[in-house]
Amino acid sequence: MSEMRTAAPRLGRLERPAMRGVLVREVMNFRTFWRSATFSSTVEPTIYLLAFGFGFGSLISKVGGMDYIEFVGTGTVSMAFLFSSAFPGIFSTLVKWKFQRTYDAVLAAPVDVEELVTAEGLWIGMRAGTYGCAPLIVAMAFGLDPQPGMLLVPLIGLVTGFGFACFGITIAALVQSFDNTSYIVSGVLTPMFLVAGTFFPIDQLPDWAQVLANVNPLFHCVQLVRHAAFGFEAADLAHAAALALFALATWRVAIWRLSTRLID
């Protein structure tokens, strides 16, 4: 493998041809399972939207000055971002690394781990940004007024999806089997979307829970999406910075952890 890399010297970091090659492979492969991936990534958040929106919505008419269906509708967008990025980041990476040995073949080409992780994260992030629009469209069907700020939702989804995709890649590089991922799904991801202001405002929670919510990247995503629909605020600069920092940190950690697994 090292001889093959010597024969194709590197020109620099994050070379576009290398990343484009990884992205093209992902797009071609996605054509074989896009129906199931789209179904699972859009239907589950929509079910949450309908269940909570019309369930609790029949008991709670207004939350924070907005209809509860609108509150939940903008919140479940973040769930779509999470489900369509963290899960593919974990399970797809495990399959391609440990079972299919796809990454070994990719790294035999003039592609390094940094380019591989970046391209994988961008691809998953683009999918997440697209899938996240599904519950937003459903919320519009039930009364949410379209706003110009909603045009930024796919971009918010891209950054959020990239961060959680890299988080998933990191987890895949840490665990030994699929069974071990249940600790992350149940112990990290589920509490994360429950305490993010998705279904209820966090300002009514105990102080310690509010502190945890404010370090939750999904909370910052929820705030940005919600304000895209109802008007941005000055605090959204801090939310955007926190989300970008999360994406940057998980990107670098994912590269480091996957490198230790793939390169002796």
Sine and cosine of phi, psi and omega as CSV:
sin_phi,cos_phi,sin_psi,cos_psi,sin_omega,cos_omega
0.00,0.00,-0.67,0.74,0.00,-1.00
-0.90,0.43,-0.56,0.83,0.02,-1.00
-0.92,0.40,-0.62,0.78,0.01,-1.00
-0.91,0.42,-0.59,0.80,0.01,-1.00
-0.94,0.33,-0.56,0.83,0.04,-1.00
-0.91,0.41,-0.54,0.84,0.00,-1.00
-0.95,0.32,-0.35,0.94,0.02,-1.00
-0.83,-0.56,0.99,0.13,-0.11,-0.99
-0.88,0.47,0.54,-0.84,0.01,-1.00
-0.97,0.24,0.56,-0.83,0.05,-1.00
-0.99,-0.17,-0.44,0.90,-0.02,-1.00
0.12,-0.99,-0.08,-1.00,0.00,-1.00
-1.00,0.09,0.55,-0.84,0.06,-1.00
0.78,0.62,0.82,0.57,0.02,-1.00
-0.93,0.37,0.73,-0.68,-0.05,-1.00
-0.89,0.45,-0.65,0.76,0.04,-1.00
-0.87,0.49,-0.62,0.78,0.00,-1.00
-0.92,0.39,-0.72,0.69,0.00,-1.00
-0.92,0.39,-0.60,0.80,0.03,-1.00
-0.90,0.44,-0.61,0.80,0.03,-1.00
-0.89,0.45,-0.67,0.74,0.04,-1.00
-0.91,0.42,-0.68,0.73,-0.01,-1.00
-0.90,0.44,-0.66,0.75,0.01,-1.00
-0.89,0.46,-0.66,0.75,0.04,-1.00
-0.88,0.48,-0.67,0.74,0.00,-1.00
-0.90,0.44,-0.66,0.75,0.01,-1.00
-0.90,0.43,-0.70,0.71,0.01,-1.00
-0.89,0.45,-0.65,0.76,0.01,-1.00
-0.94,0.35,-0.58,0.81,-0.02,-1.00
-0.90,0.43,-0.45,0.89,0.00,-1.00
-0.89,0.46,-0.33,0.94,-0.03,-1.00
-1.00,0.04,-0.26,0.97,-0.04,-1.00
-0.63,-0.78,0.36,0.93,-0.10,-1.00
-0.91,0.42,-0.50,0.86,-0.03,-1.00
-0.91,0.42,-0.76,0.65,-0.02,-1.00
-0.92,0.40,-0.64,0.77,0.01,-1.00
-0.90,0.44,-0.68,0.74,0.01,-1.00
-0.92,0.40,-0.66,0.75,0.00,-1.00
-0.87,0.49,-0.78,0.63,-0.07,-1.00
-0.93,0.37,-0.53,0.85,-0.08,-1.00
-0.99,0.15,-0.35,0.94,-0.05,-1.00
-0.94,-0.34,-0.55,0.84,-0.09,-1.00
-0.96,0.29,-0.68,0.73,-0.06,-1.00
-0.88,0.48,-0.76,0.65,0.07,-1.00
-0.88,0.48,-0.56,0.83,0.02,-1.00
-0.92,0.40,-0.61,0.79,0.06,-1.00
-0.90,0.44,-0.68,0.74,0.07,-1.00
-0.86,0.51,-0.68,0.73,0.01,-1.00
-0.86,0.51,-0.76,0.65,-0.04,-1.00
-0.93,0.38,-0.66,0.75,-0.03,-1.00
-0.91,0.42,-0.77,0.64,-0.02,-1.00
-0.97,0.25,-0.63,0.78,-0.04,-1.00
-0.88,0.47,-0.69,0.72,-0.02,-1.00
-1.00,-0.08,-0.34,0.94,0.06,-1.00
-0.97,0.24,-0.93,0.36,0.06,-1.00
-0.94,0.35,-0.43,0.90,-0.01,-1.00
-0.89,0.46,-0.44,0.90,0.05,-1.00
-0.97,0.26,-0.29,0.96,0.01,-1.00
-0.97,-0.25,-0.51,0.86,-0.05,-1.00
-0.87,-0.49,0.90,-0.43,-0.06,-1.00
-1.00,0.08,-0.67,0.75,-0.08,-1.00
-0.78,-0.63,0.62,-0.78,0.12,-0.99
-0.68,-0.74,0.87,-0.49,0.01,-1.00
0.87,0.49,0.52,0.86,0.03,-1.00
0.99,0.14,0.13,0.99,0.01,-1.00
-0.78,-0.63,0.40,-0.91,0.07,-1.00
-0.88,0.48,0.58,-0.82,-0.08,-1.00
-0.89,0.45,-0.58,0.82,0.03,-1.00
-0.89,0.46,-0.56,0.83,0.05,-1.00
-0.96,0.27,-0.61,0.79,0.04,-1.00
-0.88,0.47,-0.75,0.66,-0.01,-1.00
-0.94,0.34,-0.59,0.81,-0.02,-1.00
-0.87,0.50,-0.68,0.73,0.04,-1.00
-0.96,0.27,-0.46,0.89,0.02,-1.00
-0.96,0.29,-0.64,0.77,-0.04,-1.00
-0.94,0.33,-0.23,0.97,0.13,-0.99
-0.85,0.52,-0.67,0.74,0.01,-1.00
-0.91,0.42,-0.55,0.84,0.08,-1.00
-0.89,0.46,-0.66,0.75,0.04,-1.00
-0.88,0.47,-0.65,0.76,0.06,-1.00
-0.86,0.51,-0.72,0.70,-0.05,-1.00
-0.91,0.41,-0.78,0.63,-0.08,-1.00
-0.90,0.44,-0.59,0.81,-0.08,-1.00
-1.00,0.02,0.10,0.99,0.02,-1.00
-0.80,-0.59,-0.77,0.63,-0.04,-1.00
-0.91,0.41,-0.70,0.71,-0.03,-1.00
-0.91,0.41,-0.75,0.67,0.09,-1.00
-0.87,0.49,-0.59,0.81,0.02,-1.00
-0.87,0.49,-0.63,0.77,-0.01,-1.00
-0.97,0.24,-0.86,0.51,-0.20,-0.98
-0.97,0.24,-0.63,0.78,0.02,-1.00
-0.91,0.42,-0.64,0.77,0.03,-1.00
-0.90,0.43,-0.68,0.74,0.02,-1.00
-0.87,0.50,-0.70,0.71,-0.02,-1.00
-0.90,0.44,-0.74,0.67,-0.08,-1.00
-0.96,0.29,-0.42,0.91,0.00,-1.00
-1.00,0.03,-0.77,0.63,-0.17,-0.99
-1.00,-0.03,-0.46,0.89,-0.15,-0.99
-0.93,-0.37,-0.77,0.64,0.00,-1.00
-0.99,0.11,-0.33,0.94,-0.05,-1.00
0.86,0.51,0.52,0.85,-0.01,-1.00
-0.91,0.42,-0.63,0.77,-0.06,-1.00
-0.92,0.39,-0.52,0.85,0.07,-1.00
-0.88,0.47,-0.66,0.75,0.02,-1.00
-0.93,0.37,-0.64,0.77,-0.01,-1.00
-0.90,0.43,-0.68,0.74,-0.04,-1.00
-0.96,0.27,-0.23,0.97,0.11,-0.99
-0.95,0.30,-0.38,0.93,0.10,-0.99
-0.99,0.11,0.13,-0.99,0.04,-1.00
-0.96,0.30,0.90,0.43,0.04,-1.00
-0.72,-0.70,0.72,-0.69,0.06,-1.00
-0.96,-0.28,0.07,-1.00,-0.09,-1.00
-0.91,0.42,-0.59,0.81,0.01,-1.00
-0.88,0.48,-0.70,0.72,0.03,-1.00
-0.93,0.36,-0.61,0.79,0.02,-1.00
-0.89,0.46,-0.77,0.63,-0.01,-1.00
-0.90,0.44,-0.67,0.74,-0.02,-1.00
-0.89,0.45,-0.72,0.69,-0.02,-1.00
-0.92,0.40,-0.68,0.73,0.04,-1.00
-0.88,0.48,-0.71,0.70,0.00,-1.00
-0.89,0.45,-0.66,0.75,0.02,-1.00
-0.91,0.42,-0.66,0.75,0.00,-1.00
-0.90,0.44,-0.73,0.69,0.02,-1.00
-0.91,0.41,-0.62,0.78,0.02,-1.00
-0.90,0.44,-0.63,0.77,0.05,-1.00
-0.91,0.42,-0.64,0.77,0.07,-1.00
-0.89,0.45,-0.69,0.73,-0.01,-1.00
-0.89,0.46,-0.67,0.74,0.02,-1.00
-0.88,0.47,-0.52,0.86,0.04,-1.00
-0.98,0.22,-0.73,0.68,-0.04,-1.00
-0.91,0.41,-0.52,0.85,-0.02,-1.00
-0.90,0.43,-0.31,0.95,0.01,-1.00
-0.96,0.27,-0.30,0.96,-0.06,-1.00
-0.88,0.47,-0.81,0.58,0.04,-1.00
-0.90,0.43,-0.46,0.89,0.05,-1.00
-0.92,0.40,-0.65,0.76,0.03,-1.00
-0.92,0.40,-0.63,0.78,0.04,-1.00
-0.89,0.45,-0.67,0.74,0.03,-1.00
-0.88,0.47,-0.59,0.81,0.06,-1.00
-0.89,0.45,-0.59,0.80,0.02,-1.00
-0.91,0.42,-0.38,0.92,0.00,-1.00
-0.96,-0.29,0.34,0.94,0.18,-0.98
0.87,-0.49,-0.14,0.99,0.01,-1.00
-0.95,0.32,0.82,-0.57,-0.05,-1.00
-0.97,0.23,0.75,-0.66,0.08,-1.00
-0.89,0.45,0.64,-0.77,0.00,-1.00
-0.73,-0.68,0.49,-0.87,0.01,-1.00
-0.85,0.53,-0.55,0.84,-0.02,-1.00
-0.89,0.46,-0.37,0.93,0.00,-1.00
-0.91,0.41,-0.31,0.95,0.05,-1.00
-0.90,0.44,-0.34,0.94,0.02,-1.00
-1.00,0.06,-0.14,0.99,-0.04,-1.00
-0.86,0.52,-0.71,0.71,0.04,-1.00
-0.87,0.50,-0.57,0.82,0.04,-1.00
-0.92,0.38,-0.67,0.74,0.08,-1.00
-0.87,0.50,-0.65,0.76,0.03,-1.00
-0.91,0.42,-0.59,0.81,0.03,-1.00
-0.89,0.46,-0.74,0.67,-0.01,-1.00
-0.91,0.41,-0.72,0.70,0.01,-1.00
-0.89,0.45,-0.73,0.69,-0.01,-1.00
-0.89,0.45,-0.63,0.77,0.04,-1.00
-0.88,0.47,-0.70,0.72,0.00,-1.00
-0.89,0.46,-0.71,0.70,-0.03,-1.00
-0.97,0.24,-0.46,0.89,0.12,-0.99
-0.90,0.44,-0.69,0.72,0.04,-1.00
-0.93,0.37,-0.57,0.82,0.12,-0.99
-0.87,0.50,-0.71,0.70,0.02,-1.00
-0.89,0.45,-0.65,0.76,0.04,-1.00
-0.88,0.47,-0.64,0.77,0.04,-1.00
-0.88,0.48,-0.71,0.70,0.01,-1.00
-0.89,0.47,-0.68,0.74,0.01,-1.00
-0.87,0.48,-0.54,0.84,0.01,-1.00
-0.98,0.18,-0.15,0.99,-0.01,-1.00
-0.98,-0.19,-0.61,0.80,-0.10,-0.99
-0.99,0.16,0.30,-0.95,-0.02,-1.00
-0.98,-0.19,-0.33,0.94,-0.04,-1.00
-0.39,-0.92,0.15,-0.99,0.04,-1.00
-0.89,0.45,-0.55,0.84,-0.03,-1.00
-0.86,0.51,-0.59,0.81,-0.04,-1.00
-0.93,0.36,-0.33,0.94,-0.02,-1.00
-0.94,0.35,-0.33,0.94,0.01,-1.00
-0.88,0.47,-0.49,0.87,0.04,-1.00
-0.90,0.44,-0.62,0.78,-0.02,-1.00
-0.96,0.26,-0.70,0.72,-0.03,-1.00
-0.89,0.46,-0.74,0.67,-0.06,-1.00
-0.99,0.15,-0.57,0.82,-0.11,-0.99
-1.00,-0.06,-0.31,0.95,-0.05,-1.00
-0.85,-0.53,-0.84,0.54,-0.13,-0.99
-0.93,0.36,-0.67,0.74,-0.01,-1.00
-0.90,0.43,-0.77,0.64,0.08,-1.00
-0.87,0.49,-0.50,0.87,-0.05,-1.00
-0.89,0.46,-0.71,0.71,-0.03,-1.00
-0.99,0.12,-0.30,0.95,0.07,-1.00
-0.97,0.23,-0.53,0.85,0.00,-1.00
-0.93,-0.37,0.88,0.47,0.01,-1.00
-0.70,-0.72,0.15,0.99,-0.06,-1.00
0.98,0.21,0.34,0.94,-0.04,-1.00
-0.96,0.28,-0.76,0.65,-0.09,-1.00
-0.96,-0.28,-0.31,0.95,0.00,-1.00
-0.43,-0.90,0.49,-0.87,0.00,-1.00
-0.93,0.37,0.59,-0.81,-0.07,-1.00
-0.99,0.11,-0.19,0.98,-0.06,-1.00
-0.94,0.34,-0.15,0.99,0.06,-1.00
-0.99,-0.13,0.00,1.00,0.00,-1.00
-0.99,0.12,0.30,-0.95,0.11,-0.99
-0.85,0.52,0.35,-0.94,-0.08,-1.00
-0.85,0.53,-0.66,0.75,-0.04,-1.00
-0.91,0.42,-0.58,0.82,0.01,-1.00
-0.94,0.33,-0.57,0.82,0.05,-1.00
-0.92,0.39,-0.59,0.81,0.07,-1.00
-0.89,0.45,-0.71,0.70,0.03,-1.00
-0.88,0.47,-0.65,0.76,0.00,-1.00
-0.89,0.45,-0.60,0.80,-0.05,-1.00
-0.96,0.29,-0.30,0.95,0.10,-0.99
-0.99,-0.15,0.09,1.00,0.03,-1.00
-1.00,0.05,0.90,-0.43,-0.03,-1.00
-0.87,0.50,-0.48,0.88,0.00,-1.00
-0.93,0.37,-0.50,0.87,0.08,-1.00
-0.88,0.48,-0.69,0.72,0.00,-1.00
-0.91,0.41,-0.57,0.82,0.08,-1.00
-0.90,0.43,-0.71,0.70,0.00,-1.00
-0.86,0.51,-0.70,0.72,-0.02,-1.00
-0.89,0.45,-0.67,0.74,0.00,-1.00
-0.91,0.42,-0.69,0.73,0.01,-1.00
-0.91,0.42,-0.69,0.72,-0.03,-1.00
-0.90,0.44,-0.66,0.75,0.00,-1.00
-0.96,0.27,-0.41,0.91,0.12,-0.99
-0.89,0.45,-0.50,0.87,0.00,-1.00
-1.00,0.02,-0.47,0.88,-0.12,-0.99
-0.85,-0.53,0.08,1.00,0.05,-1.00
0.90,-0.44,0.82,-0.58,-0.02,-1.00
-0.96,0.28,0.42,-0.91,0.02,-1.00
-0.80,-0.60,0.22,-0.98,-0.01,-1.00
-0.89,0.46,-0.54,0.84,-0.02,-1.00
-0.91,0.41,-0.26,0.96,-0.03,-1.00
-0.92,0.38,-0.37,0.93,0.10,-0.99
-0.89,0.45,-0.65,0.76,0.04,-1.00
-0.93,0.37,-0.63,0.78,0.04,-1.00
-0.88,0.47,-0.69,0.72,0.00,-1.00
-0.91,0.42,-0.64,0.77,0.02,-1.00
-0.90,0.43,-0.66,0.75,0.01,-1.00
-0.90,0.44,-0.65,0.76,0.00,-1.00
-0.93,0.38,-0.66,0.75,0.03,-1.00
-0.92,0.40,-0.62,0.78,0.03,-1.00
-0.91,0.42,-0.64,0.77,0.05,-1.00
-0.88,0.48,-0.71,0.70,0.00,-1.00
-0.89,0.45,-0.67,0.74,0.00,-1.00
-0.91,0.42,-0.70,0.72,-0.04,-1.00
-0.91,0.42,-0.73,0.69,-0.02,-1.00
-0.92,0.38,-0.52,0.85,0.05,-1.00
-0.88,0.48,-0.76,0.65,-0.04,-1.00
-0.93,0.37,-0.62,0.78,0.01,-1.00
-0.92,0.39,-0.64,0.77,0.01,-1.00
-0.88,0.47,-0.67,0.74,0.03,-1.00
-0.88,0.47,-0.70,0.71,-0.02,-1.00
-0.90,0.44,-0.74,0.67,-0.07,-1.00
-0.94,0.35,-0.66,0.75,-0.01,-1.00
-0.93,0.36,-0.53,0.85,0.05,-1.00
-0.88,0.48,-0.65,0.76,0.00,-1.00
-0.92,0.40,-0.41,0.91,0.01,-1.00
-1.00,0.08,-0.59,0.81,-0.14,-0.99
-1.00,-0.07,-0.42,0.91,-0.08,-1.00
-0.88,-0.48,0.86,-0.51,0.00,-1.00
-0.97,0.26,0.00,0.00,0.00,0.00
